[in-house]
Amino acid sequence: MGEKALKSNASEVVITVSVPADIGRDLEEIALSNGVTVESLVYSYVVEGISGDSRILKRAEFKRHADESLNKDDFRSKSAREIVNEFNLLY
Protein backbone atom coordinates (compact mmCIF):
# COMPACT_ATOMS: atom_id res chain seq x y z
CA MET A 1 0.00 0.00 0.00
CA GLY A 2 1.70 3.17 -1.11
CA GLU A 3 0.81 6.77 -0.53
CA LYS A 4 0.06 8.43 -3.85
CA ALA A 5 -0.99 11.91 -2.79
CA LEU A 6 -1.60 13.91 0.32
CA LYS A 7 -3.62 17.09 -0.12
CA SER A 8 -4.67 19.30 2.75
CA ASN A 9 -6.85 22.27 3.52
CA ALA A 10 -7.94 23.73 6.85
CA SER A 11 -10.66 21.17 7.56
CA GLU A 12 -9.63 17.92 5.88
CA VAL A 13 -6.83 15.91 4.34
CA VAL A 14 -7.26 13.86 1.18
CA ILE A 15 -5.06 10.77 1.03
CA THR A 16 -4.90 8.58 -2.05
CA VAL A 17 -3.45 5.10 -1.54
CA SER A 18 -2.80 2.17 -3.82
CA VAL A 19 -3.99 -1.26 -2.74
CA PRO A 20 -3.79 -4.60 -4.52
CA ALA A 21 -6.67 -5.18 -6.95
CA ASP A 22 -8.16 -8.03 -4.91
CA ILE A 23 -8.40 -5.79 -1.83
CA GLY A 24 -10.05 -3.09 -3.96
CA ARG A 25 -12.60 -5.63 -5.22
CA ASP A 26 -13.24 -6.81 -1.66
CA LEU A 27 -13.78 -3.23 -0.52
CA GLU A 28 -16.23 -2.61 -3.36
CA GLU A 29 -18.12 -5.82 -2.56
CA ILE A 30 -18.30 -5.09 1.17
CA ALA A 31 -19.39 -1.48 0.53
CA LEU A 32 -22.07 -2.60 -1.92
CA SER A 33 -23.42 -5.23 0.47
CA ASN A 34 -23.62 -2.62 3.24
CA GLY A 35 -25.16 0.06 1.06
CA VAL A 36 -22.30 2.51 1.50
CA THR A 37 -19.59 3.96 -0.69
CA VAL A 38 -16.06 2.59 -0.72
CA GLU A 39 -14.91 5.95 0.65
CA SER A 40 -17.31 5.68 3.61
CA LEU A 41 -16.21 2.12 4.28
CA VAL A 42 -12.52 3.00 4.22
CA TYR A 43 -13.21 6.04 6.39
CA SER A 44 -14.90 3.82 8.99
CA TYR A 45 -11.91 1.45 8.92
CA VAL A 46 -9.52 4.35 9.49
CA VAL A 47 -11.61 5.76 12.35
CA GLU A 48 -11.84 2.31 13.96
CA GLY A 49 -8.08 1.87 13.67
CA ILE A 50 -7.37 5.28 15.15
CA SER A 51 -9.70 4.70 18.09
CA GLY A 52 -8.06 1.33 18.74
CA ASP A 53 -4.63 2.92 18.65
CA SER A 54 -5.82 5.72 20.94
CA ARG A 55 -6.94 3.16 23.53
CA ILE A 56 -3.55 1.46 23.32
CA LEU A 57 -1.75 4.79 23.74
CA LYS A 58 -3.94 5.78 26.71
CA ARG A 59 -3.32 2.40 28.35
CA ALA A 60 0.45 2.74 27.83
CA GLU A 61 0.38 6.30 29.18
CA PHE A 62 -1.56 5.15 32.26
CA LYS A 63 0.86 2.26 32.84
CA ARG A 64 3.86 4.56 32.53
CA HIS A 65 2.30 7.04 34.95
CA ALA A 66 1.42 4.23 37.38
CA ASP A 67 4.95 2.82 37.21
CA GLU A 68 6.40 6.28 37.91
CA SER A 69 4.03 6.88 40.82
CA LEU A 70 4.51 3.44 42.34
CA ASN A 71 8.28 3.87 42.29
CA LYS A 72 8.12 7.08 44.36
CA ASP A 73 9.10 6.78 48.01
CA ASP A 74 6.05 8.68 49.27
CA PHE A 75 3.47 6.47 47.48
CA ARG A 76 2.51 4.45 50.57
CA SER A 77 1.97 7.61 52.62
CA LYS A 78 -0.74 8.93 50.26
CA SER A 79 -4.46 8.47 50.70
CA ALA A 80 -6.53 6.64 48.10
CA ARG A 81 -8.05 9.97 47.00
CA GLU A 82 -4.58 11.48 46.42
CA ILE A 83 -3.48 8.46 44.40
CA VAL A 84 -6.63 8.52 42.24
CA ASN A 85 -6.29 12.28 41.71
CA GLU A 86 -2.71 11.78 40.49
CA PHE A 87 -4.03 9.52 37.73
CA ASN A 88 -6.70 12.11 36.80
CA LEU A 89 -9.49 9.60 37.43
CA LEU A 90 -12.93 10.27 38.85
CA TYR A 91 -13.26 9.39 42.52
Residue frames relative to the residue before (quaternion, step in Angstrom):
aa qw qx qy qz dx dy dz
M 1.0000 0.0000 0.0000 0.0000 0.00 0.00 0.00
G 0.0223 -0.8258 0.5629 -0.0243 3.56 -0.54 1.11
E 0.4614 -0.6636 0.5124 0.2900 3.52 -1.09 0.70
K 0.2326 -0.7897 0.5566 0.1116 3.57 -0.70 1.08
A 0.8057 -0.0926 0.1023 0.5760 3.58 0.83 -0.93
L 0.0867 -0.7590 0.6427 0.0570 3.50 -1.20 0.60
K 0.0168 0.7989 -0.5972 0.0687 3.56 -0.42 1.25
S 0.0724 -0.8257 0.5594 0.0021 3.55 -0.93 0.83
N 0.0049 -0.7238 0.6867 0.0675 3.48 -1.32 0.51
A 0.7797 -0.3759 0.2128 0.4533 3.59 -1.24 -0.05
S 0.8052 0.3279 -0.1584 0.4680 3.61 0.95 -0.75
E 0.8227 0.0863 -0.0548 0.5593 3.63 1.11 -0.28
V 0.2773 -0.7123 0.6203 0.1758 3.50 -1.38 0.33
V 0.2000 -0.7573 0.6100 0.1198 3.57 -0.93 0.87
I 0.0444 -0.7928 0.6075 -0.0212 3.55 -0.72 1.13
T 0.1296 -0.7737 0.6172 0.0605 3.55 -0.82 1.01
V 0.0274 -0.8092 0.5865 -0.0195 3.58 -0.74 1.05
S 0.3497 -0.6989 0.5800 0.2297 3.53 -1.23 0.51
V 0.0309 -0.7729 0.6338 0.0062 3.55 -0.98 0.91
P 0.6251 -0.5236 0.3996 0.4189 3.58 -1.17 0.41
A 0.6438 -0.5696 0.3591 0.3635 3.57 -1.09 0.74
D 0.6597 0.5104 -0.3332 0.4396 3.61 0.91 -0.78
I 0.6273 0.5046 -0.3423 0.4844 3.61 1.07 -0.62
G 0.6222 0.5377 -0.3337 0.4609 3.59 1.02 -0.77
R 0.6567 0.4945 -0.3083 0.4787 3.59 0.97 -0.87
D 0.6358 0.5222 -0.3296 0.4631 3.59 0.98 -0.81
L 0.6447 0.5178 -0.3219 0.4612 3.58 0.94 -0.86
E 0.6537 0.5096 -0.3126 0.4640 3.58 0.93 -0.88
E 0.6687 0.5029 -0.3004 0.4580 3.58 0.94 -0.88
I 0.6590 0.4971 -0.3064 0.4741 3.58 0.93 -0.88
A 0.6480 0.5172 -0.3170 0.4606 3.59 0.94 -0.91
L 0.6596 0.5151 -0.3042 0.4550 3.57 0.89 -0.94
S 0.6930 0.4811 -0.2851 0.4550 3.58 0.89 -0.93
N 0.7089 0.4169 -0.2535 0.5094 3.59 1.21 -0.44
G 0.4639 -0.7131 0.4241 0.3105 3.57 1.27 0.00
V 0.5844 0.5406 -0.3890 0.4636 3.57 1.09 0.70
T 0.5566 -0.5717 0.4632 0.3856 3.55 -1.29 0.11
V 0.6331 -0.5056 0.4135 0.4153 3.55 -1.27 0.34
E 0.6283 0.5491 -0.3317 0.4401 3.58 1.00 -0.82
S 0.6644 0.4932 -0.3018 0.4735 3.59 0.95 -0.87
L 0.6373 0.5294 -0.3205 0.4593 3.56 1.01 -0.81
V 0.6781 0.4787 -0.2907 0.4759 3.58 0.84 -0.97
Y 0.6091 0.5501 -0.3425 0.4573 3.57 1.04 -0.79
S 0.6718 0.4915 -0.3067 0.4615 3.60 0.89 -0.90
Y 0.6227 0.5297 -0.3369 0.4670 3.59 1.07 -0.70
V 0.6534 0.5094 -0.3109 0.4658 3.58 0.97 -0.86
V 0.6572 0.5066 -0.3074 0.4658 3.59 0.90 -0.93
E 0.6465 0.5149 -0.3156 0.4661 3.59 0.95 -0.87
G 0.6607 0.5084 -0.3023 0.4622 3.58 0.96 -0.85
I 0.6565 0.5055 -0.3092 0.4668 3.56 0.96 -0.86
S 0.6680 0.4889 -0.3201 0.4607 3.60 0.89 -0.84
G 0.6259 0.5231 -0.3384 0.4692 3.60 1.06 -0.68
D 0.6608 0.4928 -0.3014 0.4792 3.56 0.97 -0.84
S 0.6206 0.5456 -0.3413 0.4479 3.59 1.03 -0.75
R 0.6398 0.5134 -0.3237 0.4715 3.58 0.99 -0.82
I 0.6439 0.5171 -0.3182 0.4656 3.58 0.98 -0.84
L 0.6640 0.5013 -0.3029 0.4649 3.58 0.94 -0.88
K 0.6451 0.5142 -0.3192 0.4665 3.60 0.97 -0.85
R 0.6475 0.5155 -0.3157 0.4641 3.58 0.97 -0.87
A 0.6624 0.4975 -0.3031 0.4710 3.59 0.94 -0.88
E 0.6375 0.5205 -0.3199 0.4694 3.58 1.02 -0.82
F 0.6488 0.5087 -0.3140 0.4709 3.59 0.96 -0.85
K 0.6566 0.5122 -0.3133 0.4565 3.59 0.92 -0.90
R 0.6482 0.5124 -0.3184 0.4646 3.57 0.95 -0.88
H 0.6597 0.5010 -0.3018 0.4720 3.57 0.94 -0.90
A 0.6461 0.5113 -0.3181 0.4689 3.59 0.97 -0.83
D 0.6483 0.5159 -0.3202 0.4594 3.59 0.91 -0.88
E 0.6530 0.5068 -0.3138 0.4673 3.58 0.97 -0.86
S 0.6885 0.4857 -0.2828 0.4583 3.57 0.89 -0.93
L 0.6761 0.4986 -0.3022 0.4505 3.57 0.94 -0.84
N 0.6670 0.5021 -0.3003 0.4614 3.58 1.14 -0.50
K 0.5281 0.6182 -0.4199 0.4033 3.61 1.24 -0.10
D 0.5629 -0.6317 0.4266 0.3194 3.55 -1.09 0.77
D 0.7293 0.4595 -0.2501 0.4409 3.60 0.98 -0.78
F 0.3547 0.7742 -0.4736 0.2248 3.62 1.26 0.05
R 0.7109 0.4735 -0.2731 0.4426 3.61 0.80 -0.96
S 0.6546 0.5115 -0.3229 0.4534 3.59 1.19 -0.38
K 0.5878 0.5895 -0.3695 0.4128 3.62 1.23 -0.10
S 0.4860 -0.6323 0.5152 0.3141 3.53 -1.24 0.55
A 0.6688 -0.4851 0.3706 0.4243 3.56 -1.29 0.31
R 0.6360 0.5360 -0.3297 0.4467 3.59 0.98 -0.83
E 0.6571 0.5062 -0.3131 0.4626 3.62 0.94 -0.83
I 0.6463 0.5164 -0.3159 0.4646 3.57 0.99 -0.82
V 0.6641 0.4921 -0.3009 0.4756 3.59 0.89 -0.95
N 0.6500 0.5184 -0.3224 0.4526 3.61 0.92 -0.82
E 0.6052 0.5569 -0.3549 0.4445 3.60 1.05 -0.66
F 0.7149 0.4279 -0.2461 0.4953 3.58 1.05 -0.73
N 0.4125 -0.7321 0.4489 0.3040 3.60 1.31 0.08
L 0.4015 0.6895 -0.4917 0.3487 3.57 0.97 0.87
L 0.5324 -0.5894 0.4840 0.3673 3.55 -1.27 0.35
Y 0.1894 -0.7838 0.5831 0.0992 3.57 -1.01 0.76
